[in-house]
Amino acid sequence: MILVDRQEDALAEAAEAIAPRFFRTALTAKVYDNPDLIEHNAKITAIGRNGEVTAI
């Protein structure tokens, strides 16, 4: 399930979603130690970047 909240104003549009993507956690620490994996994971997400736990 993907939850999307869109806010628009005269200057910008922002979209936040909770969906399958990569976040830095204790379980993903080894992945985040490899810059190539981080870049690859970001490229295969819908938004083109990895998530930040603080954004949830």
Buried (B, 14 or more C-beta within 10 A) or exposed (E): EEEEEEEEEEEEEEEEBEEEBBBBEEEBEEBBEEEEBBEEBBEEBEEEEBBEEEEE
